[in-house]
Amino acid sequence: MFNATSCNRKIIGARWYSRGISTELLKSDYKSPRDIDGHGTHVASTIAGVEVRGVSYGGLGAGVARGGAPRARLGIYKVCWVDDCPEAAILAAIDDAIHDGVDVLSISLGWAGHEAPGTLHAVQRGISVVFSGGNDGPVPQTMSNAVPWVTTVAASTIDRAFPTLISLGNKDKLVGQSRHYNASVISSDFKGLVDAGSCDEETLASSNVTGKIVLCYAPADASFLPPPIALPYAINRTVTAGAKGLIFAQYTANNLDSLEACEGIMPCVLVDFEIAQRILSYLNMAENPVVKVSPTVTVVGDGVLSPRVASFSSRGPSPAFPGILKPDVAAPGVSILAAKRDSYVFMSGTSMACPHVSAVTALLKSVHPDWSPAMIKSAIVTTASVTDRFGMPIQADAVPRKLADPFDFGGGHINPDRAIDPGLVYDVDVNEYNKFFNCTIRLLDGCESYQLNLNLPSITVPNLKNQVTVWRTITNVGPAETTYRADFEAPSGVVMSVEPSVINFTAGGNRSMTFRLTFIAKQRVQGGYTFGSLTWSDRSVHSVRIPVAVRTVIQDFVADTS
């Protein structure tokens, strides 16, 4: 049950919405604001959980856990029942949240092409709205929640890994990733090693895998059966076949969460194809191949390449709004340790990244209560980092791993300390959002110019034929007297210019200045997107960067599917 007495000084209100949900589905969940799968609890504790010491997942990831804004209060609005999240329920919850007087709406839901209704009304009332971008990556054009008035969040990794030692009978020691800690399934003995290829039912049935550790290595299958789908099947089949362990070969997919199905049953380890090939070579040469899997350990810090954009994180551009660059920013969303029921667990997804940005948004509102949602979003985007902890360009896990671009992480990876003092912001009059919305429902003409010139902290030109001029306005929120100079990196194949390239702010003078950017195609081609950036720098404290994406075209509405 959940009633008024269940609220406390942290959760100050809770509502739930069941209209339109089938009776059968209602029976599978709590008829209350409580969530049966722990998703909402995990997200809520990430936003505003108080400090809790000695937290871990079976000893892994041990330390102090707390939310990003631990002094914040929470209002809970349950709109999802298992996987069913009716739009009517979402709209009702947003309306209630507006009337309840919330400051930030953190909405960890979305799927490819989805746009939740009602969020514009919230932003018009000064409420910041933060959305998860979706978990349909690394496929492009899968971004959800791409309307310009919300902050859409991609997921990234953190500087924590879970290496697991694999010892072969020939004394080779290899390393995979796992969450294998349970003492009941840890053995100090070597066990027989079996190659089961793709670990399909037929192969497992024809192999003697009982009591042994199984190698699932089928790189040719990865093109049509990606790891997030193949791994759960492999776990279920090997458990059913009586195996005592699984070594699963895959490309990087950031799907350690799937190994929860192995917990308490057998050790399961993820390896890449190179490690799998070495194991297979030993297996084929040994008369009696054996292997031992050691307990997983936690590694934190410089030994981990981070942050990286998660493989599952949905990618831009948005099919619905190609002139709006999405996502806006990336935040931690892989193997996030947070509360679930009466314990702490790891979860991954843009649902876990969203509350990180929501917490930062709440903190910025407390520091700058007079800032609009657009100003707060701008501060987060323009101060984001495009380099990792080693000063190298951030990478994106994909097939293959690559350097991240704005369709992977928007302005970059969130940097809360810098966002407090951005120097300049890109503000938006909420009436301009109305024009954009009216364009989407065909109430206005000339909508391309609205998208191009909406004062966002990003620029996307999806249809550059010859030349396009785009206007932006910057507002000084730093020292009254300061000079900013424009530094830019033009997208490949495009000539880019900024006028004026130097802007002076003086005491008592105008706090906002308008500038224009001109883009000229070097050659007329039906091309793909190329990327650049514009940075206003005071050559001292402030560096205000926005991402730029440009696609040259010859003819409108020609699909890039070659």
N, C-alpha and C positions, 0 to 999 in steps of 0.2 A: 504494500500500500504506500501511497504518498499523499499526505495532506498538509495542511498549513503548518502543523507542528514539525514536519520534516524540513522546513526551511530553517535557516540559521543566519549567522552574520556574514556568511559567504554566499550562499544561495538565498537570495531575498525574494524570489518569486519563481513560479514554474507553471507552465500550461502545456496541455497536450491536445492534439487534433486528430480525431478518428473518423470524421465524416468522409465517406467515399471509400473506406477501407472494408474489405470483405470480412464477414463474420469469422471465417476460417483463419484469416491472417491475424485478426484481433486476438484470437485464442493463443497464437504463438508468441505473443509479446505481453508486456505488462500494460494493463489499462490505466496508465498513469504517466507522468513525465519521465519515469525511469526508463532506461534503455536496456534491453535484454542482452545485447552483444557487447556492451561496454564502450562502444564508439564515442558516445556523447560524454561519458565520464572521462575518457582519455583526453578528448579535446578540451573539456572544461578545465581539467587540472593543468594542462599545458598552458592555457591562458592565464589562470589566476590561482593555481594551487599554492597553498602556503608551504613554507620550507619544511621538508621532512628528511631527517638524517637516516643514514644506514639503509638506503633503498637499493635494491638490486633485483635482477631476474635470475634467481638461483645462483647468486654470487657474481653474475656477469653485469657489467656496467655499474658497479657499486659506487655509491657516493651520496651526495645531497641532491634531492629533487625539489624543484619549486617551479611555479609558473612564471611566465614572463612579466606579469603584473600582479604580484601576490597580494596587493592591497585592494585590488579591484573587487567589485561585487558582481555576482552573476544572476542573470535572469535566464531561465531555461525554457526553450520552446521546442517541443518534440513534434516533428512533422513526418518522420520516417517510421515505418513499421516494417522491420527487416529491410527489404530492398525497395519497398514501395513508398515513394515520397510524392504524393499528389500535389499538383500545382495549386489547387484550391487551398490545401493546408498550408503550403508555403506562403501564399498571399495573405491568408488569415493571420498567420504568425507574425508576418512583417507588419501588418496593420496594428496588431496588438502591441508589438514592440514599440512602434511609433507612439502610440497612446500611453504606453507605460513609461516613456521618457528615457529609453536607453541611449547611451552615448555611442556605442560601437555595436554593429551587428556582425558577428562572426559566423559565417555560413559554410560549413564543411560538407558540401554536397555538390554534385555536378557530374555530368557525363557529356561525351562528345556532342557538340552542337546545342547543348542545353542552355537556355537563358531563363533564369528564375524571374518571375513577374514581381512587380511592386517595389523594387529597390529604388527606383527614381524618387518615389514619394518620400522615402526615408532620407535620401541625400538632400532633397529640397528642404528638409527640416533640420539640416545640420548634422545628421547621423552618418558617421563613416561606415561603409559597408565593405567587408573583406570576404572574398570568396576563394575556395579551392579551385584550381584550374582543371582538375580532372586527371585520371590515371590511365589514359589511353595512349601514352607515348610508347616508344619514341616515334610513332607515326605522325607525320605533319598534318596540319589542318584538323586537329582533334580538340582544339581548345574549347572549353566551356566557359560560361559566365564572362563574356567578352565585351559587355557594354562599357562605355568609357567612364561612367561615373563611379564604378566600383574598382577596388584593388584586387586584381586576380593574381594568385600566388602559385608559382611552380615549386617543386620539391627538390631539395638538395641533400647531399650526404653531410655527415659531420666527421670530426677527426677521431673517430672511434671505430675499431674493427675487431673481429672475433676470430683470430687465426686458430686453426686446429691442426695439430701435427698428425701426419699419416706416415707410419713407419712400415716399410716393406721388408719382406723376408731377406732381401739382399743387403740390408742395412741402409738403403736409401731413405732419406727423410724428406718428405714433401709437405706442403702446407696448403690447406683449403680454408674455407670459412664455414662456421657452424654455430649452433647454440647448444652444444652437447655438454650438459653438466650433471645430469641426474645420476646419482650414485648407484641406483639400482640397475642401470644399464651400462655402467662403465666397467670394463674388464682390462686387466693388465696383461692378459694373454693374447697371443696372436690367434687369429681366426682364418679359416680358409677364404680365399679370394676367388670370385667367379665373375667372368665377363658375360653380361646378359644383353649386350648391344643396346637396343632401344628400351629394354625392359618391358616389352609387350608380353601379354599373357602366354602366348605360344612359346616364346623363348624361355621365359621363366619356368614354364611347365616342363620343358625338355632339358633343363639344367638342374643339377643337384645344388640348390641354393639353401636348403634347410641348415640353419645354424651357421651360415657363412655370411661374409660381407660381399655385397653385389656392386659391381661397377656398371653404371648405366652411361654408355658413351656411344652416341649416334649423331655425329655432327651433321650428317646429311639430312636428318629430320628437322633440324632447327629452323629451316626456312619456312616450313609449313606447320610446325608444332613448337611454338616459342616456349622458353623455360617456364614462365608463369603458369602455362597450361600443362606442360609435360611433367613437371616435378610432382604435383599432387597425385597424378596418375601413377607415377613411378613409386612413390611412397606407399600408396594403397596396395599396389600389386606385389611389391617386395615383402611387405608385412604379411599379406595373405599367403604368400608362398613360403613363409617360415624363415625368412632371412633374419640375420642378427645385425645388419648394418647396411648402409647405402652410401656409395660415393657417386654423386651425380655430376656429370659434366655439362657445362652450359657456358654461353657467353654472359657477360655481366648484365644482370637483370634486376639487381637490388631486391631480391625476393626471399631473403632469409626468413621472413615471417612464415612462409609456407612450411618451414621445418618444425613448427609447433606441433604438427601432426605426428612427428616422430617422438615427441617428448614422453619419457617413461616407457618407451617400447624398444628403441634401438638408436644408436648414433647415426646421424645422417650428415654428410659433409658435401659442400659444393666446391667443385674445382673447375678450372678452365680447361680448354681442350688440350693445351700443351701438357699440363700435369696429367690429364687423363691418358694421353698418348704414352707418357713415361710409365704409368701404371700398367697399361696394356702391354707394352713391350716387355716389362718384367714378367707379367702374367704368362705371356706366350713362351718365354724362355725357361721359366721355372718348372721343375717337375711337380712340386707341391707348393704352389703360390700361397703365401699367407700375408696378412696385413694386421696392423693394430692401429686403432684410432684413439688418440689421447684426449683428455678433457679439453674443452675450449677454454682459451684465456682471453682476457680483454687487453687490448692495446689502445692507448690514447695518446694523441699528440703528433709530433713531427714524423713519426713512422707511417702516417696515414695520409694519402693524397686526398686533400679536401680543401674546400667543398667542391663537389661535382654535381651537376644536374642529374637527378635520378633517371634511370632508363624509363620507368613507367610514367614519368611526369608528362602530361599532355603538351603538345607543341603547337605553336602558331604556324602560319597566320590563321586568323579566324575566318572560316568560310562565310559566316553571316555578315561580318564587318571587316572586310579586308583593309580598310583605311584606318583601322584602330589597331595599334601594336599591342599584342597580348602574347604571353603573360606580362604583368607589370614588373614583377620582382620574384626572386627565388628566396626560399627560407628552409631551414632544416626540416626534413620530412622522411628520413630513412632511419629505421631502428630507433625511434624516439621512445624513451622509457617514461611512462606516465601511468596514472592510476587506472585501474579497472577492477570494479567491485571492491574487494578488501585487500588487493595486492597491487603490484606494479608489473606491467608487461611492456614488451616492445611492440610498436605498431609502425607501419610505414604507409605513406600516401600523401597526396596533396592535402588531404584532410588534416594531417599532422603538421603540415607547413603553414596552413592558413592561420591557426591560433597563434603561432609565433608572430606573424605580422599583425594580427588583431591586438596582441598584447602591446607591441611597440606603438601601434596606433593609439591605444588607450593612454600610454605613457606620454606620447606627444600631445594629446589633448589636455592632459593635466598640466603640462609645462606651457602650452600655448593655447589656452582656452578660447582665444578669439580667432583662431585659424579655422578656415573652412575645410570640409573633407578633401577638396581638391588640393589645398595647400599642404595638408598632411600627407596625402598620397605623393605629391611632388617631392616633398622632403625625403621620403623613403626611397623613391625611385632615383632621384638625381644624386644621392649620396651612396648608392649601392656600389659594391666592389665588383670589378670584372677580372680581378686577379685572385689567386688562391693564397693560402697561408705562406707559400714559398715565393710569392711575387710573380708567379707564372700565370698565363691566361687560364681562366677557369675552363675545365673540360666538361663535356656532357656525355654521360653513358648512353650509348646508342649502338647501332650495328653498322660500322664499328664505332668505338669511342672517338670523339672528335672535339675540336675547340667549340665551346658554346657560343651561340649567336643570340641576338635578341628574341628570336622565336623560341629559344630554349629557356632563357632566364630574364627577358625584358631588359630592365636597366642594369641588372646584375644581382649579386647576392647581398641580402640586407645587411646594413651596417648601422645598428641603432645609435651608437655613440655619435656618429657623424650626422645622423638625421635630426638630432636636437638643434643643430646650428647649421642649416643648409646654406645660408647666405642669400640665395635667391630661390623663389618658388614660382611655379606656373599655376596661377589661380584661374578658376573658371566660374563665370556667372551662371547660376543654375538655369537661367532662361535659355542659355545656349544648349543645355542638355535637352530642353523641351524641343528645340528645333531639330536636334539630332533624332529624338524619339519620333517626331512627326515624319521625318524622312523615312524611318524604318517602316511606317505604316502607310506610306505613299500619300501623305497629306501635303508635302512640299516638293517643289522641283529644285534642281540644282544642288542635289544633296552631296555630290562629290566634294564640292568646295567646303561644305559644313564639316565633313570628316577631316579634310586636309587642314583646315584652319581652326578647328576646335583646340583650345589652348592647353593641350596635354603635354606632359613631360616626355614626349616621344614623337617621332614623325614617321609616318608610313605613306609612301607614294606607290600605290599598287598598279598605276597605269601611266607610266611616263613615256609619252610618244616623242616629244621634242623637248619642250621646256615647261617647267612648272614653278610657280612662286608660292611659297608657304609663309604665313605670318604667325608670329608668336609674341607674347608679352611676358616679360619677367618682372617680378615684384621684389624689391629689396627688403629683406627681413633681418639684415645684418647691420653693420655700422652705417650711420647716415652718410658719411663721406667715404666713398670708395669707388674704384675704377675696375671694371671687368673687361677682359679681352677674350675674344672668341678664338678658340682652337678647334679645328675640325678635321675629321678624317672622312674623306669622300668615299661613298660606296664605289666599288670597282665598276668601271665602265661609265661613270657619271662625273660630270663637272659640277662642283658644289661651291657656292659663294654665300657669304653672310654680310649683310649691310644693316646698320653699321657694324663694324668689327670691334669697335671700342665703345663702351657705354660708361658714362660718368654719372654717379649719384652724388648730390650735394645736400648739405643740411638745409632743410626748409624747402627743398626742391621736390620734384615729382618722384614718388617712390616706385613708379612703374614705367617701364620703357618697352617700346615695341620695336621689333627687328624683323627682317625678312630673309628667307633663305631661297635661293634659286638653284634648281636642279636642271641640268642640260644633259641629254643622252649623247654619249660620244658616238654611238652607232645605232642605227635603227635595226633592232632585232626583237624577236619574240623570245625574251629571256626569262631567267628566274630572278629571285631576289638576291641583291647584294647588300652589304651592311656597312654602316659607318657610324659616326657619332659627332655631336656638337658639345663642346665644353666651354662654359664661361668660367674664367679663372681670375681671381684677384691677385694671383702670383704670391699668395701668402697662405691664408687659412682655408679659403673656400674654393672648391672645384666642383662645378655644377654641371653634371654630364647627362645628356639624354641620348638614347639610341636612335638610329636612323635606318630605315629599311626602304629600298627602292627596287621596283621591278619595271624594266623597260618592256614596252609592247609595241607591236605594229597595228594589231587589230584588237578591239575590246572583246572580252568574253571568249577567249581562246584557251581551252583547257591545256594545262601543262602536265600532260600524262604520258609523254613519250618516253 
